[in-house]
């Protein structure tokens, strides 16, 4: 597994954990935690897609 794929794997795990945190926040009935989880998910996904585009331009993927 090359370095680019490892980085993308870390972003995928981070996105998955963000989704899990949203579910956990719903179970706790905490609106603030749900909002923070959604913001975290958006940030991780946007960063991941930007990184994927960068890797693809460099020919690493």
mmJSON file of the N, C-alpha and C atoms, coordinates in Angstrom:
{"data_MODEL":{"atom_site":{
"group_PDB":["ATOM","ATOM","ATOM","ATOM","ATOM","ATOM","ATOM","ATOM","ATOM","ATOM","ATOM","ATOM","ATOM","ATOM","ATOM","ATOM","ATOM","ATOM","ATOM","ATOM","ATOM","ATOM","ATOM","ATOM","ATOM","ATOM","ATOM","ATOM","ATOM","ATOM","ATOM","ATOM","ATOM","ATOM","ATOM","ATOM","ATOM","ATOM","ATOM","ATOM","ATOM","ATOM","ATOM","ATOM","ATOM","ATOM","ATOM","ATOM","ATOM","ATOM","ATOM","ATOM","ATOM","ATOM","ATOM","ATOM","ATOM","ATOM","ATOM","ATOM","ATOM","ATOM","ATOM","ATOM","ATOM","ATOM","ATOM","ATOM","ATOM","ATOM","ATOM","ATOM","ATOM","ATOM","ATOM","ATOM","ATOM","ATOM","ATOM","ATOM","ATOM","ATOM","ATOM","ATOM","ATOM","ATOM","ATOM","ATOM","ATOM","ATOM","ATOM","ATOM","ATOM","ATOM","ATOM","ATOM","ATOM","ATOM","ATOM","ATOM","ATOM","ATOM","ATOM","ATOM","ATOM","ATOM","ATOM","ATOM","ATOM","ATOM","ATOM","ATOM","ATOM","ATOM","ATOM","ATOM","ATOM","ATOM","ATOM","ATOM","ATOM","ATOM","ATOM","ATOM","ATOM","ATOM","ATOM","ATOM","ATOM","ATOM","ATOM","ATOM","ATOM","ATOM","ATOM","ATOM","ATOM","ATOM","ATOM","ATOM","ATOM","ATOM","ATOM","ATOM","ATOM","ATOM","ATOM","ATOM","ATOM","ATOM","ATOM","ATOM","ATOM","ATOM","ATOM","ATOM","ATOM","ATOM","ATOM","ATOM","ATOM","ATOM","ATOM","ATOM","ATOM","ATOM","ATOM","ATOM","ATOM","ATOM","ATOM","ATOM","ATOM","ATOM","ATOM","ATOM","ATOM","ATOM","ATOM","ATOM","ATOM","ATOM","ATOM"],
"id":[1,2,3,4,5,6,7,8,9,10,11,12,13,14,15,16,17,18,19,20,21,22,23,24,25,26,27,28,29,30,31,32,33,34,35,36,37,38,39,40,41,42,43,44,45,46,47,48,49,50,51,52,53,54,55,56,57,58,59,60,61,62,63,64,65,66,67,68,69,70,71,72,73,74,75,76,77,78,79,80,81,82,83,84,85,86,87,88,89,90,91,92,93,94,95,96,97,98,99,100,101,102,103,104,105,106,107,108,109,110,111,112,113,114,115,116,117,118,119,120,121,122,123,124,125,126,127,128,129,130,131,132,133,134,135,136,137,138,139,140,141,142,143,144,145,146,147,148,149,150,151,152,153,154,155,156,157,158,159,160,161,162,163,164,165,166,167,168,169,170,171,172,173,174,175,176,177,178,179,180,181,182,183],
"type_symbol":["N","C","C","N","C","C","N","C","C","N","C","C","N","C","C","N","C","C","N","C","C","N","C","C","N","C","C","N","C","C","N","C","C","N","C","C","N","C","C","N","C","C","N","C","C","N","C","C","N","C","C","N","C","C","N","C","C","N","C","C","N","C","C","N","C","C","N","C","C","N","C","C","N","C","C","N","C","C","N","C","C","N","C","C","N","C","C","N","C","C","N","C","C","N","C","C","N","C","C","N","C","C","N","C","C","N","C","C","N","C","C","N","C","C","N","C","C","N","C","C","N","C","C","N","C","C","N","C","C","N","C","C","N","C","C","N","C","C","N","C","C","N","C","C","N","C","C","N","C","C","N","C","C","N","C","C","N","C","C","N","C","C","N","C","C","N","C","C","N","C","C","N","C","C","N","C","C","N","C","C","N","C","C"],
"label_atom_id":["N","CA","C","N","CA","C","N","CA","C","N","CA","C","N","CA","C","N","CA","C","N","CA","C","N","CA","C","N","CA","C","N","CA","C","N","CA","C","N","CA","C","N","CA","C","N","CA","C","N","CA","C","N","CA","C","N","CA","C","N","CA","C","N","CA","C","N","CA","C","N","CA","C","N","CA","C","N","CA","C","N","CA","C","N","CA","C","N","CA","C","N","CA","C","N","CA","C","N","CA","C","N","CA","C","N","CA","C","N","CA","C","N","CA","C","N","CA","C","N","CA","C","N","CA","C","N","CA","C","N","CA","C","N","CA","C","N","CA","C","N","CA","C","N","CA","C","N","CA","C","N","CA","C","N","CA","C","N","CA","C","N","CA","C","N","CA","C","N","CA","C","N","CA","C","N","CA","C","N","CA","C","N","CA","C","N","CA","C","N","CA","C","N","CA","C","N","CA","C","N","CA","C","N","CA","C","N","CA","C","N","CA","C"],
"label_alt_id":[null,null,null,null,null,null,null,null,null,null,null,null,null,null,null,null,null,null,null,null,null,null,null,null,null,null,null,null,null,null,null,null,null,null,null,null,null,null,null,null,null,null,null,null,null,null,null,null,null,null,null,null,null,null,null,null,null,null,null,null,null,null,null,null,null,null,null,null,null,null,null,null,null,null,null,null,null,null,null,null,null,null,null,null,null,null,null,null,null,null,null,null,null,null,null,null,null,null,null,null,null,null,null,null,null,null,null,null,null,null,null,null,null,null,null,null,null,null,null,null,null,null,null,null,null,null,null,null,null,null,null,null,null,null,null,null,null,null,null,null,null,null,null,null,null,null,null,null,null,null,null,null,null,null,null,null,null,null,null,null,null,null,null,null,null,null,null,null,null,null,null,null,null,null,null,null,null,null,null,null,null,null,null],
"label_comp_id":["UNK","UNK","UNK","UNK","UNK","UNK","UNK","UNK","UNK","UNK","UNK","UNK","UNK","UNK","UNK","UNK","UNK","UNK","UNK","UNK","UNK","UNK","UNK","UNK","UNK","UNK","UNK","UNK","UNK","UNK","UNK","UNK","UNK","UNK","UNK","UNK","UNK","UNK","UNK","UNK","UNK","UNK","UNK","UNK","UNK","UNK","UNK","UNK","UNK","UNK","UNK","UNK","UNK","UNK","UNK","UNK","UNK","UNK","UNK","UNK","UNK","UNK","UNK","UNK","UNK","UNK","UNK","UNK","UNK","UNK","UNK","UNK","UNK","UNK","UNK","UNK","UNK","UNK","UNK","UNK","UNK","UNK","UNK","UNK","UNK","UNK","UNK","UNK","UNK","UNK","UNK","UNK","UNK","UNK","UNK","UNK","UNK","UNK","UNK","UNK","UNK","UNK","UNK","UNK","UNK","UNK","UNK","UNK","UNK","UNK","UNK","UNK","UNK","UNK","UNK","UNK","UNK","UNK","UNK","UNK","UNK","UNK","UNK","UNK","UNK","UNK","UNK","UNK","UNK","UNK","UNK","UNK","UNK","UNK","UNK","UNK","UNK","UNK","UNK","UNK","UNK","UNK","UNK","UNK","UNK","UNK","UNK","UNK","UNK","UNK","UNK","UNK","UNK","UNK","UNK","UNK","UNK","UNK","UNK","UNK","UNK","UNK","UNK","UNK","UNK","UNK","UNK","UNK","UNK","UNK","UNK","UNK","UNK","UNK","UNK","UNK","UNK","UNK","UNK","UNK","UNK","UNK","UNK"],
"label_asym_id":["A","A","A","A","A","A","A","A","A","A","A","A","A","A","A","A","A","A","A","A","A","A","A","A","A","A","A","A","A","A","A","A","A","A","A","A","A","A","A","A","A","A","A","A","A","A","A","A","A","A","A","A","A","A","A","A","A","A","A","A","A","A","A","A","A","A","A","A","A","A","A","A","A","A","A","A","A","A","A","A","A","A","A","A","A","A","A","A","A","A","A","A","A","A","A","A","A","A","A","A","A","A","A","A","A","A","A","A","A","A","A","A","A","A","A","A","A","A","A","A","A","A","A","A","A","A","A","A","A","A","A","A","A","A","A","A","A","A","A","A","A","A","A","A","A","A","A","A","A","A","A","A","A","A","A","A","A","A","A","A","A","A","A","A","A","A","A","A","A","A","A","A","A","A","A","A","A","A","A","A","A","A","A"],
"label_entity_id":["1","1","1","1","1","1","1","1","1","1","1","1","1","1","1","1","1","1","1","1","1","1","1","1","1","1","1","1","1","1","1","1","1","1","1","1","1","1","1","1","1","1","1","1","1","1","1","1","1","1","1","1","1","1","1","1","1","1","1","1","1","1","1","1","1","1","1","1","1","1","1","1","1","1","1","1","1","1","1","1","1","1","1","1","1","1","1","1","1","1","1","1","1","1","1","1","1","1","1","1","1","1","1","1","1","1","1","1","1","1","1","1","1","1","1","1","1","1","1","1","1","1","1","1","1","1","1","1","1","1","1","1","1","1","1","1","1","1","1","1","1","1","1","1","1","1","1","1","1","1","1","1","1","1","1","1","1","1","1","1","1","1","1","1","1","1","1","1","1","1","1","1","1","1","1","1","1","1","1","1","1","1","1"],
"label_seq_id":[1,1,1,2,2,2,3,3,3,4,4,4,5,5,5,6,6,6,7,7,7,8,8,8,9,9,9,10,10,10,11,11,11,12,12,12,13,13,13,14,14,14,15,15,15,16,16,16,17,17,17,18,18,18,19,19,19,20,20,20,21,21,21,22,22,22,23,23,23,24,24,24,25,25,25,26,26,26,27,27,27,28,28,28,29,29,29,30,30,30,31,31,31,32,32,32,33,33,33,34,34,34,35,35,35,36,36,36,37,37,37,38,38,38,39,39,39,40,40,40,41,41,41,42,42,42,43,43,43,44,44,44,45,45,45,46,46,46,47,47,47,48,48,48,49,49,49,50,50,50,51,51,51,52,52,52,53,53,53,54,54,54,55,55,55,56,56,56,57,57,57,58,58,58,59,59,59,60,60,60,61,61,61],
"pdbx_PDB_ins_code":[null,null,null,null,null,null,null,null,null,null,null,null,null,null,null,null,null,null,null,null,null,null,null,null,null,null,null,null,null,null,null,null,null,null,null,null,null,null,null,null,null,null,null,null,null,null,null,null,null,null,null,null,null,null,null,null,null,null,null,null,null,null,null,null,null,null,null,null,null,null,null,null,null,null,null,null,null,null,null,null,null,null,null,null,null,null,null,null,null,null,null,null,null,null,null,null,null,null,null,null,null,null,null,null,null,null,null,null,null,null,null,null,null,null,null,null,null,null,null,null,null,null,null,null,null,null,null,null,null,null,null,null,null,null,null,null,null,null,null,null,null,null,null,null,null,null,null,null,null,null,null,null,null,null,null,null,null,null,null,null,null,null,null,null,null,null,null,null,null,null,null,null,null,null,null,null,null,null,null,null,null,null,null],
"Cartn_x":[0.858,0.0,0.899,0.708,1.557,1.048,1.81,1.537,0.207,-0.107,-1.344,-2.565,-2.51,-3.649,-3.784,-2.677,-2.737,-3.378,-3.03,-3.625,-5.122,-5.524,-6.952,-7.686,-7.024,-7.619,-7.858,-6.908,-7.062,-8.228,-8.367,-9.511,-10.822,-10.84,-12.058,-12.438,-11.456,-11.726,-12.213,-11.613,-12.029,-13.472,-13.835,-15.212,-16.177,-15.775,-16.618,-16.825,-15.769,-15.889,-16.763,-16.718,-17.586,-19.05,-19.325,-20.696,-21.173,-20.295,-20.641,-20.913,-20.121,-20.326,-21.682,-22.146,-23.467,-24.539,-24.44,-25.397,-25.367,-24.161,-24.027,-24.633,-24.44,-25.007,-26.53,-27.073,-28.532,-29.037,-28.307,-28.7,-28.667,-27.725,-27.634,-28.605,-29.263,-30.202,-29.516,-28.327,-27.546,-27.467,-28.203,-28.25,-26.881,-26.207,-24.899,-23.898,-23.904,-22.985,-23.315,-24.582,-24.97,-24.423,-24.573,-24.084,-22.567,-21.872,-20.408,-19.998,-20.722,-20.428,-20.622,-21.687,-21.94,-20.851,-20.454,-19.374,-18.072,-17.781,-16.565,-16.61,-17.759,-17.9,-17.675,-18.263,-18.079,-16.611,-15.959,-14.55,-13.675,-13.912,-13.107,-13.348,-14.606,-14.914,-14.324,-14.451,-13.889,-12.369,-11.729,-10.273,-9.852,-10.598,-10.297,-10.417,-11.476,-11.644,-10.589,-10.206,-9.137,-7.822,-7.56,-6.331,-6.337,-7.499,-7.598,-7.317,-7.858,-7.594,-6.094,-5.476,-4.036,-3.229,-3.565,-2.863,-3.071,-4.296,-4.587,-3.801,-3.674,-2.901,-1.42,-0.94,0.466,0.703,-0.388,-0.262,-0.003,-0.349,-0.103,-1.261,-2.43,-3.571,-3.861],
"Cartn_y":[-1.18,0.0,1.236,2.082,3.261,4.356,5.392,6.448,7.153,7.395,8.091,7.284,5.981,5.142,5.078,5.119,5.113,6.397,7.523,8.805,8.788,8.258,8.194,7.254,6.198,5.291,6.013,6.843,7.598,8.575,9.232,10.124,9.348,8.151,7.337,6.935,6.567,6.201,7.418,8.573,9.794,10.155,9.994,10.264,9.279,8.017,7.013,7.329,7.735,8.087,9.322,10.258,11.429,11.025,10.088,9.603,8.873,8.101,7.385,8.372,9.448,10.445,11.141,11.314,11.909,10.986,9.707,8.742,8.692,8.746,8.736,9.999,11.134,12.394,12.367,11.729,11.597,10.735,9.678,8.813,9.57,10.502,11.313,12.482,12.717,13.826,15.177,15.298,16.521,17.191,18.283,18.995,19.588,20.132,20.749,19.712,18.528,17.476,17.013,16.977,16.611,17.632,18.904,19.97,19.901,19.684,19.563,18.354,17.255,16.068,16.298,17.008,17.312,18.216,19.209,20.111,19.335,18.446,17.635,16.733,16.139,15.278,16.065,17.237,18.075,18.46,18.814,19.208,18.038,16.87,15.696,15.309,15.324,14.941,15.933,17.227,18.227,18.103,17.934,17.786,16.515,15.445,14.188,14.297,14.947,15.097,16.011,17.058,17.934,17.172,16.352,15.563,14.533,13.93,12.95,13.608,14.81,15.528,15.833,16.225,16.526,15.277,14.152,12.905,12.479,12.657,12.248,13.116,14.411,15.303,14.924,14.432,14.017,12.614,11.915,10.564,9.502,9.773,8.804,7.816,8.141,7.224,6.577],
"Cartn_z":[0.0,0.0,0.0,-1.013,-1.073,-0.12,-0.028,0.951,0.677,-0.59,-0.946,-0.523,-0.741,-0.354,1.162,1.875,3.337,3.849,3.247,3.64,3.365,2.209,1.883,2.845,3.275,4.256,5.581,5.99,7.24,7.134,5.977,5.782,5.817,5.253,5.261,6.684,7.476,8.873,9.666,9.414,10.097,9.732,8.467,8.045,8.695,8.773,9.408,10.887,11.563,12.972,13.17,12.233,12.31,12.177,11.272,11.111,12.357,12.946,14.174,15.299,15.354,16.41,16.261,15.023,14.821,15.385,15.123,15.668,17.186,17.733,19.188,19.796,19.133,19.625,19.567,18.539,18.459,19.606,19.927,21.041,22.361,22.499,23.714,23.714,22.564,22.387,22.611,22.054,22.168,20.797,20.653,19.382,19.043,20.037,19.806,19.297,19.889,19.451,18.034,17.676,16.307,15.321,15.638,14.759,14.626,15.735,15.698,14.859,14.995,14.199,12.71,12.352,10.939,10.386,11.162,10.723,10.558,11.501,11.412,10.177,9.906,8.735,7.45,7.364,6.172,5.991,7.076,7.001,6.553,7.114,6.752,5.298,4.867,3.49,2.494,2.779,1.861,1.771,2.907,2.914,2.184,2.382,1.705,0.194,-0.279,-1.721,-2.324,-1.597,-2.088,-2.17,-1.158,-1.139,-2.263,-2.52,-3.598,-4.949,-5.154,-6.397,-6.534,-5.432,-5.449,-5.787,-5.177,-5.459,-6.906,-7.413,-8.782,-9.774,-9.487,-10.362,-10.364,-9.223,-9.123,-9.674,-9.986,-10.532,-9.484,-8.253,-7.188,-7.006,-7.521,-7.417,-8.738],
"occupancy":[1.0,1.0,1.0,1.0,1.0,1.0,1.0,1.0,1.0,1.0,1.0,1.0,1.0,1.0,1.0,1.0,1.0,1.0,1.0,1.0,1.0,1.0,1.0,1.0,1.0,1.0,1.0,1.0,1.0,1.0,1.0,1.0,1.0,1.0,1.0,1.0,1.0,1.0,1.0,1.0,1.0,1.0,1.0,1.0,1.0,1.0,1.0,1.0,1.0,1.0,1.0,1.0,1.0,1.0,1.0,1.0,1.0,1.0,1.0,1.0,1.0,1.0,1.0,1.0,1.0,1.0,1.0,1.0,1.0,1.0,1.0,1.0,1.0,1.0,1.0,1.0,1.0,1.0,1.0,1.0,1.0,1.0,1.0,1.0,1.0,1.0,1.0,1.0,1.0,1.0,1.0,1.0,1.0,1.0,1.0,1.0,1.0,1.0,1.0,1.0,1.0,1.0,1.0,1.0,1.0,1.0,1.0,1.0,1.0,1.0,1.0,1.0,1.0,1.0,1.0,1.0,1.0,1.0,1.0,1.0,1.0,1.0,1.0,1.0,1.0,1.0,1.0,1.0,1.0,1.0,1.0,1.0,1.0,1.0,1.0,1.0,1.0,1.0,1.0,1.0,1.0,1.0,1.0,1.0,1.0,1.0,1.0,1.0,1.0,1.0,1.0,1.0,1.0,1.0,1.0,1.0,1.0,1.0,1.0,1.0,1.0,1.0,1.0,1.0,1.0,1.0,1.0,1.0,1.0,1.0,1.0,1.0,1.0,1.0,1.0,1.0,1.0,1.0,1.0,1.0,1.0,1.0,1.0],
"B_iso_or_equiv":[0.0,0.0,0.0,0.0,0.0,0.0,0.0,0.0,0.0,0.0,0.0,0.0,0.0,0.0,0.0,0.0,0.0,0.0,0.0,0.0,0.0,0.0,0.0,0.0,0.0,0.0,0.0,0.0,0.0,0.0,0.0,0.0,0.0,0.0,0.0,0.0,0.0,0.0,0.0,0.0,0.0,0.0,0.0,0.0,0.0,0.0,0.0,0.0,0.0,0.0,0.0,0.0,0.0,0.0,0.0,0.0,0.0,0.0,0.0,0.0,0.0,0.0,0.0,0.0,0.0,0.0,0.0,0.0,0.0,0.0,0.0,0.0,0.0,0.0,0.0,0.0,0.0,0.0,0.0,0.0,0.0,0.0,0.0,0.0,0.0,0.0,0.0,0.0,0.0,0.0,0.0,0.0,0.0,0.0,0.0,0.0,0.0,0.0,0.0,0.0,0.0,0.0,0.0,0.0,0.0,0.0,0.0,0.0,0.0,0.0,0.0,0.0,0.0,0.0,0.0,0.0,0.0,0.0,0.0,0.0,0.0,0.0,0.0,0.0,0.0,0.0,0.0,0.0,0.0,0.0,0.0,0.0,0.0,0.0,0.0,0.0,0.0,0.0,0.0,0.0,0.0,0.0,0.0,0.0,0.0,0.0,0.0,0.0,0.0,0.0,0.0,0.0,0.0,0.0,0.0,0.0,0.0,0.0,0.0,0.0,0.0,0.0,0.0,0.0,0.0,0.0,0.0,0.0,0.0,0.0,0.0,0.0,0.0,0.0,0.0,0.0,0.0,0.0,0.0,0.0,0.0,0.0,0.0],
"pdbx_formal_charge":[null,null,null,null,null,null,null,null,null,null,null,null,null,null,null,null,null,null,null,null,null,null,null,null,null,null,null,null,null,null,null,null,null,null,null,null,null,null,null,null,null,null,null,null,null,null,null,null,null,null,null,null,null,null,null,null,null,null,null,null,null,null,null,null,null,null,null,null,null,null,null,null,null,null,null,null,null,null,null,null,null,null,null,null,null,null,null,null,null,null,null,null,null,null,null,null,null,null,null,null,null,null,null,null,null,null,null,null,null,null,null,null,null,null,null,null,null,null,null,null,null,null,null,null,null,null,null,null,null,null,null,null,null,null,null,null,null,null,null,null,null,null,null,null,null,null,null,null,null,null,null,null,null,null,null,null,null,null,null,null,null,null,null,null,null,null,null,null,null,null,null,null,null,null,null,null,null,null,null,null,null,null,null],
"auth_seq_id":[1,1,1,2,2,2,3,3,3,4,4,4,5,5,5,6,6,6,7,7,7,8,8,8,9,9,9,10,10,10,11,11,11,12,12,12,13,13,13,14,14,14,15,15,15,16,16,16,17,17,17,18,18,18,19,19,19,20,20,20,21,21,21,22,22,22,23,23,23,24,24,24,25,25,25,26,26,26,27,27,27,28,28,28,29,29,29,30,30,30,31,31,31,32,32,32,33,33,33,34,34,34,35,35,35,36,36,36,37,37,37,38,38,38,39,39,39,40,40,40,41,41,41,42,42,42,43,43,43,44,44,44,45,45,45,46,46,46,47,47,47,48,48,48,49,49,49,50,50,50,51,51,51,52,52,52,53,53,53,54,54,54,55,55,55,56,56,56,57,57,57,58,58,58,59,59,59,60,60,60,61,61,61],
"auth_comp_id":["UNK","UNK","UNK","UNK","UNK","UNK","UNK","UNK","UNK","UNK","UNK","UNK","UNK","UNK","UNK","UNK","UNK","UNK","UNK","UNK","UNK","UNK","UNK","UNK","UNK","UNK","UNK","UNK","UNK","UNK","UNK","UNK","UNK","UNK","UNK","UNK","UNK","UNK","UNK","UNK","UNK","UNK","UNK","UNK","UNK","UNK","UNK","UNK","UNK","UNK","UNK","UNK","UNK","UNK","UNK","UNK","UNK","UNK","UNK","UNK","UNK","UNK","UNK","UNK","UNK","UNK","UNK","UNK","UNK","UNK","UNK","UNK","UNK","UNK","UNK","UNK","UNK","UNK","UNK","UNK","UNK","UNK","UNK","UNK","UNK","UNK","UNK","UNK","UNK","UNK","UNK","UNK","UNK","UNK","UNK","UNK","UNK","UNK","UNK","UNK","UNK","UNK","UNK","UNK","UNK","UNK","UNK","UNK","UNK","UNK","UNK","UNK","UNK","UNK","UNK","UNK","UNK","UNK","UNK","UNK","UNK","UNK","UNK","UNK","UNK","UNK","UNK","UNK","UNK","UNK","UNK","UNK","UNK","UNK","UNK","UNK","UNK","UNK","UNK","UNK","UNK","UNK","UNK","UNK","UNK","UNK","UNK","UNK","UNK","UNK","UNK","UNK","UNK","UNK","UNK","UNK","UNK","UNK","UNK","UNK","UNK","UNK","UNK","UNK","UNK","UNK","UNK","UNK","UNK","UNK","UNK","UNK","UNK","UNK","UNK","UNK","UNK","UNK","UNK","UNK","UNK","UNK","UNK"],
"auth_asym_id":["A","A","A","A","A","A","A","A","A","A","A","A","A","A","A","A","A","A","A","A","A","A","A","A","A","A","A","A","A","A","A","A","A","A","A","A","A","A","A","A","A","A","A","A","A","A","A","A","A","A","A","A","A","A","A","A","A","A","A","A","A","A","A","A","A","A","A","A","A","A","A","A","A","A","A","A","A","A","A","A","A","A","A","A","A","A","A","A","A","A","A","A","A","A","A","A","A","A","A","A","A","A","A","A","A","A","A","A","A","A","A","A","A","A","A","A","A","A","A","A","A","A","A","A","A","A","A","A","A","A","A","A","A","A","A","A","A","A","A","A","A","A","A","A","A","A","A","A","A","A","A","A","A","A","A","A","A","A","A","A","A","A","A","A","A","A","A","A","A","A","A","A","A","A","A","A","A","A","A","A","A","A","A"],
"auth_atom_id":["N","CA","C","N","CA","C","N","CA","C","N","CA","C","N","CA","C","N","CA","C","N","CA","C","N","CA","C","N","CA","C","N","CA","C","N","CA","C","N","CA","C","N","CA","C","N","CA","C","N","CA","C","N","CA","C","N","CA","C","N","CA","C","N","CA","C","N","CA","C","N","CA","C","N","CA","C","N","CA","C","N","CA","C","N","CA","C","N","CA","C","N","CA","C","N","CA","C","N","CA","C","N","CA","C","N","CA","C","N","CA","C","N","CA","C","N","CA","C","N","CA","C","N","CA","C","N","CA","C","N","CA","C","N","CA","C","N","CA","C","N","CA","C","N","CA","C","N","CA","C","N","CA","C","N","CA","C","N","CA","C","N","CA","C","N","CA","C","N","CA","C","N","CA","C","N","CA","C","N","CA","C","N","CA","C","N","CA","C","N","CA","C","N","CA","C","N","CA","C","N","CA","C","N","CA","C","N","CA","C","N","CA","C"],
"pdbx_PDB_model_num":[1,1,1,1,1,1,1,1,1,1,1,1,1,1,1,1,1,1,1,1,1,1,1,1,1,1,1,1,1,1,1,1,1,1,1,1,1,1,1,1,1,1,1,1,1,1,1,1,1,1,1,1,1,1,1,1,1,1,1,1,1,1,1,1,1,1,1,1,1,1,1,1,1,1,1,1,1,1,1,1,1,1,1,1,1,1,1,1,1,1,1,1,1,1,1,1,1,1,1,1,1,1,1,1,1,1,1,1,1,1,1,1,1,1,1,1,1,1,1,1,1,1,1,1,1,1,1,1,1,1,1,1,1,1,1,1,1,1,1,1,1,1,1,1,1,1,1,1,1,1,1,1,1,1,1,1,1,1,1,1,1,1,1,1,1,1,1,1,1,1,1,1,1,1,1,1,1,1,1,1,1,1,1]
}}}
